[in-house]
Every structure is written in C-alpha cells, then in structure tokens.
C-alpha cells in the first residue's frame, strides 16, 4: 500500500492486501486449509529454521489471518501482529511470552471481570503473580515493581469504570525501570492509538468492535517494536537466553536482521505453536469485513453514546452516569489526552432502586439485547454484578467499579432516537 495512505479509513480497507495474485479476487480469500505445500525440501527446512517466513500449518500462520494481522498492525502503527482464538488468549499470551514461574506483572485494578479473574486466580496457578494498583496514581506502578516484574498491564478505556488510563505517564515509568506497558485497547479502537502514547504492546479482543457484528470470537496482539528487550536482558531471559524449545534460538538475536520483532515472533513460534490458540481462517475473514467499516462505526458508536449519556444524566431514576464526556478534572484531562474523535461506545449508570431496579430495567428493554458482549452494531445491555463480574468478591467488584445497581450499555449504531425511546420506556417500568 502506498505510504501516503495513512488515515485509518483508508488503511482499514487496503492494508495488507490488494488482490489475489492467482485469481485477481479483490476480497480476501478464505484459505480454509490446514497445511501448505513446500516448494522443495530446502524450502521446508528454511521455513522451520526461520531462515525465511512463510506458511507451514494454519495453527501457526494462515494467509487470510495474515491480512487481518497486517491490517490491524498498520492501524496501530506497530511492527507485527498475532491473531489468536480469543481476547482471553491474547491477554494470556501477552503475559506468558515474557513471564514465567516466580515472575510478576503489575496491573491496573480497572479491568474487565474476565481479565481480573485470569490475573487473580488462573495465572497464580502458573506461578505468575499479579499485583493490582490503582491507576489514579501512576507512581503506584513504580512502587509495586521489583526485579521480577516483567510487564505493566492496563485497559485504555476500562470496563466498567471508563476512566481513561494514563498511558504515557505509566509508559515513561516503565521506560525508566525497563518494564514494558501492555495495553488492552478493545473498547477504544480508532479513537485511541496506545503505541503513539508510549505503550509497547497493544492487545485486542477482536470479538468486540473490530468484528462489530457479534459473529466471531478472536483476539490479537500488536508489537510496537519500541521496547529494547536486549538492553534489559536480565529482566527478560525468555527473549535473551537460548530457547531450548527452538534450537537454542536467542530471539533478540535470531530475528534482528528482520527488525524489532523478537516479542511477536516468539509469541507465534513458541506459544501459538505449543498452546494452539489459533484463530480460524473463516473468523479472520469475518474480522476483516468488520475492520473495513470500523472507522465509520466508531463515529456512530461514539456519537450515540454521548447522546445517551446526556439523556441519562438528566433522568430522575438515575443516580450516576459513567461516561468520559461527563468527567471533570484529571479524569477529563486524561480522556481528552488519549481519546480522539469520541469517548467510546460504552455507557454505565446506576439506578436509585439498586439491584432489583436494574433487573426490572434489563427485563423491560425491547430494542437492546441482553447479552454478555460489547461492541456490536446492535445496542446491548447487561447487569455486571450478576453476570460478567459475578465471580469476583464484593470487594473486588467495587475495586473494578461494579456496584449492585450498575448497568452497562454498549450503544450501537441504530438511530439515536430509537435507542433513547427504548431506554425511556424501560426506565419507566423499572421505577414502577
């Protein structure tokens, strides 16, 4: 693609693919195959030895999936991407790629419930400690760091608090200490570019806004190529010491001629190879379709959500509205610093009647779908305390921003008048 094409609307349609070289097909083909024919034995040997890149087996790499990886990487301004079977797999791989038994990461408390459970419980069984800190104070990350800290982790626009994370502040702390910042940008594609603000790795659940139509599960990692893994060799032995699982390769050395891609290549040829959380080519095709309209959809999501936030903020049955457009002070400064073109498609609010009012409201909705997802073209609603965050203790629920009366809305791209009309009738029934 021409280097003059730098705007997201164009990148989303053209990056990584022009036409099929054999047939001329403009749409990306679905390469629904397990394996790929080698030209000869030398070609096969070179592929397995990483002397050249190419397709071997779809668990590791696939041409359809590669277009998705290149397109998202181009949108983010990174050096390489890796598509995976789910957002949870992407989060897990992001950590396991550089952390092992006895290591730790420092994470923001403001997290999706599934990520919190992964960090607080499942990673613990793998010998990886997660230390949670309040991102309201960026220096808390420095205070929680020691010699075994391998990464900082955060969400750009954390669900459910919707307080924009201080990306640059924490990234700069990490640069001084030698700790990379991994940012989950699931709720803010297009409107935030974490790598431009200093983050080193970007993670997505492509299930959400990137797919946009609630049809497919997937995840993706993007390597910014800006963290010097070799400079901090003692902190990152997995990238700087011989890897016995791959002919003793030292990743920072093995791929140096190809650019600063040690992190993302290791994730592909060791973790994806061994754990097998591969995205299917068909799902990759569907995500590519989603990417093509992503910039346009995000405009509508953001505009509709802002209008809904204003409506709810004036409603007598609502005690609190959670949306970045309503923040003041430091929270508003961060939102304006890191979000451009809108404040996202999520809106939270609390009802005066608590849990029971929340139940009545959800059950009364007619246009909104009651599903455990965000980022659909359709509007969605859920009561996190009894669903997405129900596995957390009451204390942990509050730490992530979930109260008993909290309702989360994922605002779709329907006409805003119809969205508000459905909210109005449901609120009336909840109050009655």
Secondary structure, 3 states (H helix, E strand, C coil): CCCCCCCHHHHHHHCCCCCCCCCCCCCCCCCCCCECCCCCHHHHHHHHCCCCCCCCECCCCCHHHHHHHHHHHHHHCCCEEEEECCHHHHHHHHHHCCCCCCCEEEEECCCCHHHHHHHHHHHHHCCCEEEEECCCCCHHHHHCCCCCEEEEEEECECCCCCCECCHHHHHHHHHHHCCEEEEECHHHCCCCCHHHHCCCEEEEECCCCCCCCCCCCCEEEEECCCCCCCCCCCCCHHHHCCECCCCCECHHHHCHHHCCCHHHHHHHHHHHHHHCCCCCHHHHHHHHHHHHHHHHHHHHHHHHHHHHHHHHHCCCCEEEEECHHHCCHHHHHHHHHHCCCCCCCEEEEEECCHHHHHHHHHHHCCCCEECCCCCCCCCEEECHHHCCCCCCCHHHHHHHCCCCCEEEEECCCCCHHHHHHHHHHHHHHHHC
